[in-house]
């Protein structure tokens, strides 16, 4: 099959979705498919290159030329068709002639005007709540889980997140484009049941397929190819991987950790951003800009992991990486984490935002070696359901059914 992926960001730009698109593209190439990726052009990156058999095209959008729209170096695609991106995609499609176009974020909306002309089937993975929520994460004013959309509260929330004018434009555009996606997308793939429900899908619809993020069949290979070179502490620490932001539960985690009696070190691997805590408690250490191979080495070295998210974490790959490394994980009871962890069987679940519950669970795993080892063994078995050989094969079946229906 000829497949074109659409993703606003792609490695070397880091992030969960970016790594997912890269891993999926490479896995499909290894299974004999012809895969290309269209993504946004960022400074110092080539416009075209081939990496691991995947052809990568980087394009510039009209919105990127208006620097005042963005507050960070990451210039996102808008929630409506960007004219320059649409024109660039037309040229790529003329060259690649994809049978499947697979979108992973709002960049897919710049393809919608080309859908009928391209004659390709359109697949849309939903990594967040973007069809129902203008700021995508279902967090009301960035501080608490939203109980559901409403005109007044959505206007207030979008204005809080983006600013008044930008927020209103984003909200109106997103709501309007939802219907276009519903009309043009041939298959929706929410990455968890929670994401499907947040985006207001009826799971009985034949066009909706829940398909989780995945990990390689053997995640230990990458870790074995590197030497830590002093980047990582000695084995026996608690580990959380992800940006140091409230959404990922960093404040709750640090509060819980600071109340533990003589705990092992807490290692945090991720980016420190403007909203990150200014100071860490004694025993906690931050490691930034760590290659993924060393992250996998860290999972092998840790006692257990935490995924203390307070947002609707869609399908965190870090949970699967910990489980594949044979490590128990304490996760928040929300979002896609509940699809991954079976409480008391393959890990522990706690109420999101509850520092006392998280502290109790951490203390239990620190003290109870047998429990920690039992959960780790069960997690390694459970994660086989989330390995590439299973998930990518299911995706191939979705692709194949769509192409077959086209003939």
N, C-alpha and C positions, 0 to 999 in steps of 0.2 A: 504493500500500500504506500501511497505518497501522502505524507502528513505534514501540514504546516502548523506549528505551534505559535500562538500569540501570547506574549507575556511582556508587560511593560518593563520589567527588569529581568536580568539574566546574569549568571556569574561571568566575570568575577565580582559583580555586585552581590552582596551576601544577603541571606534571608531564607526563611523556610519555603516560601513559594518558589523562589528562584532555584533553590537546590532541588525541589520536587520536579520542576520543569526540566532541569538539566538531567536528572537521574532518569526521568521517564523517557526523554528523547534518546538518551544513550541506550537505555534498555530496549527500546523499539528498534534502534539500528542493529543491536546485537541479535535481534530476532528476525532480521532480514528486511526491515522496512526502510523506506527512503524518507528521511526526516529533515526538515528545515525549521528554523526559528526566526520569527520577526520580533524585534524588541527595540526599545528606545536607544538612541545614540547618546552616549555620555562621553565626556572629555577623555582623551588619551586612549580610547578604545577604537579598534579598527571598524570600518563600516561593514566589511565582509571578512569572514574567516571560517575555517573548518576545524572543529575540535571534536575528537573522538568520533569522526564520521558524521557529525551533525553540522549542517551548513547554517551559519548564523548571519542574519542581516540586521544591521542596526540603522534605524531610520529616525529622522528628526520630525517633530510635530510643530504645528503652528503655535500651540500653547507654550511650548518650551522656549519660544523666542520672547515671551513676555516674562522676564525674570521676576517681576514684582508679584507674580501669582504664587511663587513658591517661597517657603521659609527654610527649606533645607536644600542640600545638593541634589536630592532625589526629586526629579521633576516628573510628576505622575501624569498619566494620560487623563483627559477629562471624561466625565460621564456621558459624553455625547460624541458623535463622529468628529474627529479632527481632520480637516481637509487635506493637510499635507501627509498625514499618516495614511489616509484612504488612498491617495494617489500613489504613495510608495508601495502600499500593499498590492495595488493593481499591477504594478510592474513585477513584483515578486511572484504573484500568482501567474502572470503570463509566462514567467520563466519556469516556475516549479510545477505548475498544473496539478495542485493537490487534489486528491479525492476526499480528504478529510481536512477541515480546518478546526483546530482545537484551541479554544480561547480559555485563558486562566484569570482574566481580570477585565477592567473597563476597556482595555485595548481592543477587545472583540467588537466594541460598538463602532469603531472605525472601519470594520469589515462589513457590517450589516448592509450598507448601500451596495456592496459588491456581491452579496450572497447569491442572488439569482443569476447574475452574469457569470460567476465563477463555476456554477454547477457542482460545487463541493457540498458535502454534508457538514453541518456545523455542530460541533460538540462543545459544551460549556461546562468546565469544572468550576464549582462554587467553593472557593477556599474560605469565604467569609459570608457575611450577611448582606452583600452589596445590592441585591435585588429589592430588599425591604428597608435598608438603612443607609442613609447618605454618608455616614461616617464609617459604615461597614462592620463595626464591631458590636453593635447592639449595647453600647454603653451610654446611658443617658448623661449628657454633659461630661463625659469622660470619667465619671466617678462611681456609677452604680449600674448594675445590669438593668436594661430596659425591660419593662413588662409587656411591651407591644407598641406598634406605631400609632400615632394620632397626629392630626394636622398641627395643632398648636404646639405640642411637645416636640415634634420633629423640627418645626421652624426654630424653636428656641435652642434645640440641641445642635442643629446644623450651624446656626449663628455662633454658638459658643465654640464649636470646633474649628470652623473655617473663617469666622468673621461674618458680619451681617450680610454684605452684598454677595460675597463668594459663597456663603452658606446657602442663601436663598436660591442662587443660580444652580448650585450643585443639587439641592433637594428637588427642585422642579425638574431639572434635567434627568435626574435619576428615576424619579417616578414616571416621567414620560417615556423613558427608554426601556423601562421594565416591560411594557406591553410589546415593544418592538422585539425584544429578546424572546418573549413568549411566542411570538408569531414566527420568528425566523430560526430559532435554535431547534435542532432535530433531536438532541439528547442532552439533558441536564445531568450533571454528576456532582451532587453535594458530597463533601468528603466525610460527613457524619450525619446521623439522624438529627442531631441538634441543629445543624446547618440547614437541613431540608425543612425542618419545622420553622426556623427563624425566617427563612425566605418564603414561607407560606405555601409550600408545596403539599399537594395531596400525594402521599406515597403510593397510592394505587394507580397513579398515572403511568402509562407504559413508557413515557418519555423520560421518567425520573429513575436514576440508578444510583444508589449510595455506594460509593467506592472510596475507601480510605486512602490516605497517604501510605507509603510503603517504605520498607528498608531492603537493601540487597539481601540475597539469600545467605550470604556469609559476610556479616559486617566486620568480622575480626581481621579479614585480609588487609583492609586499609590501615588498621592500627598497627599491624605487624610490620608494615613497610617503613615505619618512621622510628626515629630515636627521639625521646622526649627532650634531650639536651638541656635539662634543668628547668624546662618550662613548667613542669607539674610537680606538686608536692609529693611526698612519699605516700604510698597506698594507705587507705584507711580514713578518707575524708567523706563528708557529705557533699553532694554535687547538684547544682542547678545550672542549666544551660539556657540562655536567652537574654534578651535585652534587660537592663536593670531599670524597669519601668513598673509603675503600679499595676498595670494590666496583667503583668506576669507574676504578680503577688510578691514582689521583692520586699515591700514594706512589711507585709504579714510575715514573710519568712524571716527577716532580720529580727522582728519583734519576738517571734517564737524561739529563734536560736539564742537570743540574748538571755532568755530565761532558763536555758538548759544548764544543768550542773556539770561542770568540767567536760564539755562536749569535745568531740574531735573537730578538726578544722572544717570550715565551710568554704568550699571553692565555688566561685561564681564565674562562669565563662560567658561573656557577652559584651555588648556595647554599653558604655556609660553615656547617657543622654542628658539633656537639660533637666528633665524631671526625675533623674536618678537621685538616690540619697547622697547627701554630701559626705557622709562619713559611714564607715562600716564598724560593727562591733568587734571587739577583740576576738581573734580566732578566725575571722572571715577575711578572705583574700579575693581580689578581682583579677582575672586574667582576660585581657582584651586581644582581639585580632589573632586568635589562635586558629591555625589550619584545622580543617575538619578531621584530618587523620589523627591529630593530637586530641581533639575532642573525643574521638572514639577510644583513644588510649586512656583518657581520663575516666570514661565509663568503666573500663576494665579495672581501674585502680580504686574506684570509690567503694564505700560501704553500701550506700544506697543513694537514690536520687530523689529530688523533689520537683514537682510541677505544680507550683502553688498558685496558678492563674486565678485571677478574679474576673477576667473577661470570659466571654463565650469562646474559649479556645477551640478552634474548629476541629483539628486533627493533628495535634502536635507530634511531629516526627521525633522530637527528643525523647518522648515517652517510649516510642518503639525502639529507638537506639539503645536506651537503657535496658529495656526488656531483652533485646537481642544479645546484649552483653551479659545476661544472666544476673541483672541487678533488680532488686525490688524498688518500686517507686511509690512515693506518697503523692497522690494527685488530688486536685480539687474535684468535688462531685458536681461537675457541670460540663457542658459542651461535649466535644468528641472524646474527652478523657474517659468518660464513662463507657464509651465503646471499646476502649483499650484495656482498662484495668477492671478486673473483677475483684471487688472488695473482699479482703481476707483470703483470697485465693491466689491472685497474681500480684497483689500490691495492696495498698491501703488508700481508701478515699476519705477525705475530710470535707467539711463544709467550707466553701470558698470564703475567704476573708476572716476565718476564725483562727487567730493565733493560738489560743489555748488548745484547740483540737490538733492543730499542726504540731505544737510542742509535745503533746502527749504521744502522738504517733511517732515523732522523731525519737523521743526517749525510749519508746518501746523497741524500735528497730536497733537503736544503739546498744541496748542491754540484752536483747534476745537474739543470740547468734543463730539458733536453730530456726526461729521464725523467719529471720532475714534470708537464710539460705533456702528454706522451703519456698518462700515467695519468689526468690530469684530463679530457682529451677522451674517453677510453674510458669513464670513469665517468659522464660526462654522457649518453652513449648507453645505457649499461647501466641507468641509473636509470629509463629510460622504462618498463621492466617493472614498476616500483613506483609509477607515477603513478596518481592518483585515477581517471582514466578507465578504466584497466585493472582495478584492484583493486575499485573500487565496482561496476563492471559484473559482475564475478564474484560479488560478494556478492548483488547483485540476483537473479542466477540461482539462488543457493542459496535465498534467500527465496521466489522464485517457485515453485521445485520443491516446497518444503514446503507452501505454500498450495495448490498444485494437488493434492498428495497428500491434502489435508484434505477435498477435495470429492468 
